[in-house]
Amino acid sequence: MANEMTSGITTAPSSPSNFTTTTAAATDSPSFIDSILNKIPLPRWALIAIAVAVGLILILFLICIIKCCCCRKKRKKKEKLNLASINGSSTTASLVQPDTEDIECGLDNEKRGRMQYSLEYDFRSHEMKVGVKQAADLKAMDSGGTSDPYVIVYLTSDMKKKYETKVYRKTLNPVFNENFTFQIPQAEVAESALVMQVYDFNRFSKHDIIGEMRLPLGDVDLQHVIEQWHELTAASKIEQEHLGEICFSLRYVPSTSKLTIVILEAQKLKRMDAHGLSDPYVKVQLLLNKKKWKRKKTSIKKNTLSPYFNEAFSFEVPFNLIQNVDLVISVWDHDKVTKDDQIGKVFLGCRATGNQLRHWSDMLANPRRPVAQWHNLQPVEEVDKTLGRKTRFKLPLPSS
């Protein structure tokens, strides 16, 4: 019985062919990647972490390359100052960054309506009477196919003084019949323009501009009363108020470390007093590493918008500091009772652009020789903001 049970559970020996097949399956060679991973003395989780880190680095590298390419395209929109090409020549106009934005192309041919106005100038009282008569065929700004128009009127010679008509509800053909009076000297008429801007009133949001008419007064015959229609056009970008111009010369002598500024004259300054004039004087200030360093000022010229100074100021500026100096020229209006007001300012130095950088580089390229130039005054806030920025580049210095 025992023998029968033993013989019942005994298996037949495997054949040679079956043995060979089993051995081959067990000893199958590993894949190429597994063979490499088995040779690295690190756990599998560590290898995966390293691979993820490498992938992230490659992605960041690609992002940096894309950003660099975009920055280079933006820089091409402005002229670069080729420092290596300034070798004592004063012809630096083509090497200076432009101080205006790139001009956007495109015309707006959309119809915005028409404006009827009247214009009369009194040469004795220097008063200009502007009549806002009516508008017709205005562009619909509301969803109901109408607008709520009103008009803002001003002269570019004094943009602080603006008049505003009443608002007319739900109409594209409002009749205003309102008159406004501006005080403007005859000498400023030719350089000024009359601006009428038509807006759509919105109670709970920003008012939308429908269009504007801009009339250069130098092209108008003010000997007669004018009354006519004018097509509205797309509103131009916000214009910068004309603050005036100033002329001064610069001279730097490296051997003596002397920087000389001569304030020559100013013209077409902004009117600051009630009688239409100003009492201007000029402050000359040096900043060193964006901090106040030295300053001087001219005498006060009474009741004029075109003062003549011809006053010289000398500062000792060591040769090794000239690259870190900003020259700030500001024009002020003197008041006996209240605080003096700034009319405008301009700054020169290695951080400047446009005419200001050109003037400064001409001074450095022509040591010992005075270089004079006119400059347009800029808004105080704009110049102060620019002075807070970092230095862009260094100009080549003349040999001492």
C-alpha positions as CSV (number, residue, x, y, z in Angstrom):
1,M,0.0,0.0,0.0
2,A,2.8,2.3,0.9
3,N,4.6,1.5,-2.3
4,E,1.4,2.2,-4.3
5,M,1.1,5.7,-2.6
6,T,4.7,6.4,-3.2
7,S,4.5,5.5,-6.8
8,G,1.3,7.6,-7.1
9,I,3.0,10.9,-6.1
10,T,6.2,10.3,-8.0
11,T,6.6,12.6,-11.0
12,A,8.3,11.7,-14.1
13,P,11.8,13.3,-14.6
14,S,11.8,16.2,-16.9
15,S,13.0,15.8,-20.4
16,P,16.2,17.6,-21.5
17,S,14.3,19.9,-23.8
18,N,11.9,21.1,-21.0
19,F,14.9,21.8,-18.7
20,T,16.6,23.9,-21.3
21,T,13.5,26.0,-21.9
22,T,13.0,26.7,-18.2
23,T,16.7,27.7,-17.7
24,A,16.6,30.0,-20.6
25,A,13.5,31.8,-19.3
26,A,15.0,32.3,-15.9
27,T,18.3,33.6,-17.2
28,D,16.9,35.9,-19.8
29,S,19.2,38.9,-20.3
30,P,17.9,42.3,-18.8
31,S,17.0,45.3,-21.0
32,F,19.7,47.9,-21.9
33,I,18.2,50.6,-19.6
34,D,17.9,48.2,-16.7
35,S,21.5,47.1,-17.2
36,I,22.7,50.7,-16.9
37,L,20.5,51.5,-13.9
38,N,21.8,48.3,-12.1
39,K,25.3,49.6,-12.5
40,I,24.6,52.9,-10.7
41,P,25.0,52.4,-6.9
42,L,21.8,54.4,-6.0
43,P,18.3,53.4,-5.1
44,R,15.6,53.6,-7.8
45,W,13.8,56.5,-6.1
46,A,16.9,58.7,-6.1
47,L,17.5,58.2,-9.8
48,I,13.9,59.3,-10.5
49,A,14.3,62.4,-8.4
50,I,17.5,63.3,-10.3
51,A,15.8,62.9,-13.6
52,V,12.9,65.2,-12.6
53,A,15.4,67.9,-11.4
54,V,17.3,67.8,-14.6
55,G,14.1,68.1,-16.6
56,L,13.1,71.2,-14.5
57,I,16.5,72.8,-15.1
58,L,16.2,72.3,-18.9
59,I,12.7,73.9,-18.9
60,L,14.0,76.9,-17.0
61,F,16.9,77.2,-19.4
62,L,14.5,77.3,-22.3
63,I,12.4,80.0,-20.7
64,C,15.5,82.1,-20.1
65,I,16.4,81.8,-23.8
66,I,12.9,82.9,-24.9
67,K,13.0,85.9,-22.6
68,C,16.4,87.0,-23.8
69,C,15.2,86.8,-27.4
70,C,12.1,89.0,-26.6
71,C,14.3,91.6,-24.8
72,R,16.6,91.9,-27.7
73,K,13.7,92.5,-30.0
74,K,12.5,95.3,-27.8
75,R,15.9,96.9,-27.6
76,K,16.0,97.1,-31.4
77,K,13.2,99.5,-31.3
78,K,15.5,102.1,-29.8
79,E,18.9,103.3,-31.0
80,K,21.8,102.2,-28.9
81,L,24.6,104.3,-27.9
82,N,27.8,102.8,-29.4
83,L,30.3,103.8,-26.8
84,A,33.2,102.6,-28.7
85,S,32.5,105.0,-31.6
86,I,32.7,108.2,-29.6
87,N,36.4,109.2,-30.1
88,G,36.4,113.0,-29.4
89,S,33.7,113.8,-32.0
90,S,30.8,116.0,-31.2
91,T,28.6,114.3,-33.8
92,T,26.6,112.1,-31.5
93,A,23.1,112.7,-32.7
94,S,22.7,109.3,-34.3
95,L,24.1,107.5,-31.3
96,V,21.6,108.8,-28.7
97,Q,18.5,107.0,-27.6
98,P,15.4,108.7,-28.9
99,D,13.3,110.5,-26.3
100,T,10.0,109.8,-27.9
101,E,7.9,106.6,-28.1
102,D,7.7,104.7,-31.3
103,I,4.9,106.1,-33.5
104,E,2.0,103.8,-34.0
105,C,0.7,103.5,-37.5
106,G,-2.9,103.3,-38.5
107,L,-5.8,105.6,-39.4
108,D,-9.2,105.9,-37.8
109,N,-11.7,106.5,-40.5
110,E,-14.7,105.9,-38.3
111,K,-17.3,108.7,-38.4
112,R,-17.7,110.4,-35.1
113,G,-19.9,113.4,-35.9
114,R,-19.5,117.1,-36.5
115,M,-19.2,120.1,-34.2
116,Q,-20.3,123.7,-34.9
117,Y,-18.3,126.4,-33.1
118,S,-17.7,130.2,-33.1
119,L,-14.4,132.0,-32.4
120,E,-13.7,135.7,-31.7
121,Y,-10.6,137.4,-30.5
122,D,-10.4,140.8,-28.9
123,F,-6.9,142.3,-29.6
124,R,-7.4,145.0,-26.9
125,S,-8.3,142.9,-24.0
126,H,-6.5,139.8,-25.2
127,E,-9.7,137.8,-24.7
128,M,-10.7,134.9,-26.9
129,K,-14.4,134.0,-26.9
130,V,-15.3,130.5,-27.9
131,G,-18.8,129.4,-28.6
132,V,-19.9,125.7,-28.5
133,K,-22.9,125.8,-30.8
134,Q,-24.1,122.3,-31.5
135,A,-23.1,118.8,-32.6
136,A,-24.6,116.5,-35.3
137,D,-24.5,112.8,-36.2
138,L,-22.4,111.9,-33.1
139,K,-21.3,108.3,-32.7
140,A,-23.7,106.2,-30.6
141,M,-21.9,105.1,-27.4
142,D,-24.8,103.5,-25.5
143,S,-26.5,100.2,-26.1
144,G,-29.8,102.0,-27.0
145,G,-28.1,103.6,-30.0
146,T,-27.7,107.1,-28.4
147,S,-25.2,109.0,-26.3
148,D,-25.2,111.5,-23.4
149,P,-22.8,114.1,-24.8
150,Y,-21.1,117.0,-23.3
151,V,-18.0,119.1,-24.4
152,I,-14.8,120.0,-22.7
153,V,-13.1,123.1,-24.2
154,Y,-9.5,124.3,-23.6
155,L,-6.5,126.0,-25.2
156,T,-3.2,124.1,-25.3
157,S,-1.3,127.2,-24.0
158,D,-3.0,126.8,-20.7
159,M,-4.5,123.3,-20.2
160,K,-5.2,123.9,-16.5
161,K,-8.1,126.1,-17.5
162,K,-10.8,124.0,-19.0
163,Y,-14.5,124.6,-19.4
164,E,-17.3,122.1,-19.6
165,T,-20.8,122.3,-21.1
166,K,-24.0,120.7,-19.7
167,V,-24.8,117.1,-20.4
168,Y,-27.6,116.3,-22.9
169,R,-29.4,113.0,-22.4
170,K,-30.0,110.4,-25.1
171,T,-29.2,112.4,-28.2
172,L,-26.8,112.3,-31.1
173,N,-27.6,115.9,-32.2
174,P,-27.2,118.1,-29.0
175,V,-27.6,121.9,-29.1
176,F,-25.3,123.5,-26.5
177,N,-25.2,127.3,-27.3
178,E,-22.7,128.0,-24.5
179,N,-19.9,130.6,-24.6
180,F,-16.5,130.6,-22.8
181,T,-13.8,133.3,-22.5
182,F,-10.1,132.6,-22.4
183,Q,-7.3,135.1,-21.5
184,I,-4.4,134.7,-23.9
185,P,-1.7,137.2,-25.0
186,Q,-1.5,137.9,-28.7
187,A,2.1,136.6,-28.8
188,E,0.9,133.2,-27.7
189,V,-2.0,132.8,-30.0
190,A,-0.1,131.6,-33.1
191,E,1.5,128.7,-31.1
192,S,-1.7,127.6,-29.3
193,A,-4.6,125.4,-30.5
194,L,-8.3,125.3,-29.6
195,V,-9.4,121.8,-28.5
196,M,-13.0,120.7,-28.1
197,Q,-13.5,117.1,-26.9
198,V,-16.9,115.5,-26.9
199,Y,-17.6,112.9,-24.2
200,D,-20.4,110.5,-23.5
201,F,-21.5,110.8,-19.9
202,N,-21.7,107.6,-17.8
203,R,-23.1,107.7,-14.3
204,F,-21.3,104.6,-12.9
205,S,-18.2,104.3,-15.0
206,K,-15.5,106.3,-16.8
207,H,-16.8,108.7,-19.4
208,D,-16.0,107.7,-23.0
209,I,-14.6,110.2,-25.5
210,I,-16.6,110.3,-28.7
211,G,-14.1,112.5,-30.6
212,E,-12.4,115.8,-30.7
213,M,-11.7,118.8,-32.9
214,R,-8.3,120.5,-32.8
215,L,-7.9,123.9,-34.4
216,P,-4.4,125.5,-34.6
217,L,-5.0,129.2,-34.0
218,G,-2.0,130.1,-36.1
219,D,-4.0,129.0,-39.2
220,V,-7.0,131.1,-38.3
221,D,-7.7,134.7,-39.4
222,L,-8.8,136.2,-36.1
223,Q,-9.5,139.6,-37.7
224,H,-13.1,138.4,-38.2
225,V,-15.6,136.4,-36.2
226,I,-15.6,132.8,-37.2
227,E,-18.5,130.4,-37.2
228,Q,-18.3,127.0,-38.9
229,W,-18.6,123.2,-38.7
230,H,-15.7,120.9,-38.1
231,E,-15.4,117.1,-38.4
232,L,-14.6,115.2,-35.2
233,T,-11.6,112.9,-35.2
234,A,-10.3,110.3,-32.9
235,A,-8.9,111.7,-29.7
236,S,-5.1,112.1,-29.7
237,K,-2.9,110.9,-26.9
238,I,-2.8,113.2,-23.8
239,E,-0.5,116.0,-24.8
240,Q,2.3,117.3,-22.7
241,E,1.8,120.9,-21.5
242,H,4.5,123.3,-23.0
243,L,6.5,124.5,-20.0
244,G,9.1,126.5,-21.9
245,E,12.7,126.2,-23.1
246,I,16.1,127.0,-21.6
247,C,19.5,127.5,-23.1
248,F,22.8,126.8,-21.2
249,S,26.3,125.8,-21.9
250,L,28.5,123.1,-20.4
251,R,32.3,123.0,-20.1
252,Y,34.4,120.4,-18.3
253,V,38.2,120.5,-17.8
254,P,39.5,117.2,-16.6
255,S,43.0,118.5,-15.6
256,T,41.4,121.0,-13.1
257,S,38.3,118.9,-12.3
258,K,36.2,122.0,-13.0
259,L,32.6,121.8,-14.4
260,T,31.2,125.1,-15.6
261,I,27.5,125.7,-16.3
262,V,26.4,129.0,-17.9
263,I,22.7,129.7,-17.7
264,L,22.1,131.9,-20.8
265,E,18.4,132.4,-21.3
266,A,14.9,131.0,-21.3
267,Q,11.9,131.6,-23.5
268,K,8.1,130.8,-23.8
269,L,7.9,129.9,-20.1
270,K,4.6,128.8,-18.6
271,R,2.5,131.7,-17.1
272,M,2.4,131.2,-13.4
273,D,1.0,134.6,-12.1
274,A,-2.5,135.9,-12.3
275,H,-1.4,138.8,-14.6
276,G,-0.1,136.3,-17.2
277,L,3.7,136.5,-16.5
278,S,6.2,134.9,-14.1
279,D,9.2,135.9,-11.9
280,P,11.6,133.2,-13.0
281,Y,14.9,132.1,-11.7
282,V,17.0,128.9,-12.2
283,K,18.5,126.4,-9.8
284,V,21.6,124.4,-10.8
285,Q,22.0,121.2,-8.8
286,L,24.5,118.4,-8.8
287,L,23.5,114.9,-7.7
288,L,26.2,112.3,-6.8
289,N,25.1,108.7,-6.8
290,K,21.5,109.9,-6.9
291,K,22.0,112.0,-3.7
292,K,22.0,115.8,-3.4
293,W,25.5,117.1,-3.5
294,K,25.9,120.8,-4.6
295,R,23.6,123.6,-5.8
296,K,23.5,127.2,-6.8
297,K,20.8,129.6,-8.3
298,T,20.5,132.6,-10.5
299,S,19.0,136.0,-9.8
300,I,15.3,136.5,-10.1
301,K,13.9,138.2,-13.3
302,K,10.7,140.1,-12.7
303,N,7.6,139.9,-14.9
304,T,8.8,138.0,-17.9
305,L,8.4,134.7,-19.8
306,S,11.7,135.1,-21.7
307,P,14.4,135.9,-19.1
308,Y,18.0,136.6,-20.0
309,F,20.5,135.5,-17.3
310,N,24.0,134.9,-18.7
311,E,25.2,133.7,-15.2
312,A,28.1,131.2,-14.8
313,F,28.5,128.6,-12.0
314,S,31.6,126.4,-11.4
315,F,31.7,123.2,-9.5
316,E,34.7,121.0,-8.6
317,V,34.0,117.5,-9.9
318,P,36.9,115.0,-9.7
319,F,37.5,113.2,-12.9
320,N,36.8,109.8,-11.3
321,L,33.3,111.0,-10.2
322,I,32.1,112.6,-13.4
323,Q,30.3,109.4,-14.5
324,N,28.3,109.3,-11.3
325,V,27.1,112.9,-11.5
326,D,23.6,114.1,-12.6
327,L,23.2,117.8,-13.5
328,V,19.6,119.0,-12.7
329,I,18.5,122.4,-14.2
330,S,15.1,123.6,-12.8
331,V,13.2,126.8,-13.5
332,W,11.2,128.3,-10.7
333,D,8.6,131.1,-10.3
334,H,9.3,133.4,-7.3
335,D,6.4,134.3,-5.0
336,K,6.7,136.9,-2.2
337,V,3.8,135.5,-0.2
338,T,3.5,131.8,-1.0
339,K,6.0,129.1,-1.7
340,D,7.9,129.3,-5.0
341,D,6.6,127.0,-7.7
342,Q,8.6,124.9,-10.1
343,I,7.8,125.6,-13.8
344,G,9.8,122.6,-15.1
345,K,13.2,121.0,-15.1
346,V,15.6,118.9,-17.1
347,F,18.6,116.7,-16.1
348,L,21.8,115.7,-17.9
349,G,24.3,112.9,-17.3
350,C,25.1,109.3,-18.3
351,R,21.5,108.3,-17.2
352,A,19.8,110.8,-19.5
353,T,18.4,110.2,-23.0
354,G,17.7,112.2,-26.1
355,N,19.0,115.8,-26.4
356,Q,20.1,115.8,-22.7
357,L,22.4,112.8,-23.2
358,R,23.7,114.3,-26.5
359,H,24.6,117.5,-24.8
360,W,26.4,115.7,-21.9
361,S,28.3,113.4,-24.3
362,D,29.4,116.4,-26.4
363,M,30.8,118.1,-23.3
364,L,32.8,115.0,-22.5
365,A,34.0,114.5,-26.0
366,N,35.2,118.1,-26.2
367,P,37.0,118.9,-23.0
368,R,37.9,122.6,-22.3
369,R,35.4,123.8,-24.8
370,P,32.0,125.2,-23.9
371,V,29.0,123.5,-25.6
372,A,25.7,125.4,-25.6
373,Q,22.3,123.9,-26.4
374,W,18.5,124.6,-26.0
375,H,16.4,122.1,-24.0
376,N,12.6,121.8,-23.6
377,L,11.6,121.9,-19.9
378,Q,9.9,118.7,-18.7
379,P,7.3,118.0,-16.0
380,V,8.8,117.9,-12.5
381,E,7.2,114.6,-11.6
382,E,8.5,112.9,-14.7
383,V,12.1,114.1,-14.2
384,D,12.1,113.1,-10.5
385,K,10.8,109.6,-11.4
386,T,13.6,109.2,-14.0
387,L,16.3,110.3,-11.5
388,G,15.3,107.4,-9.3
389,R,16.2,104.8,-11.9
390,K,19.5,102.9,-12.1
391,T,22.4,104.0,-14.3
392,R,22.1,102.6,-17.9
393,F,25.6,102.8,-19.2
394,K,28.9,104.7,-18.9
395,L,30.1,107.2,-21.4
396,P,33.8,107.2,-22.6
397,L,35.8,109.8,-20.8
398,P,38.4,112.1,-22.4
399,S,42.0,111.7,-21.4
400,S,43.0,114.1,-18.6
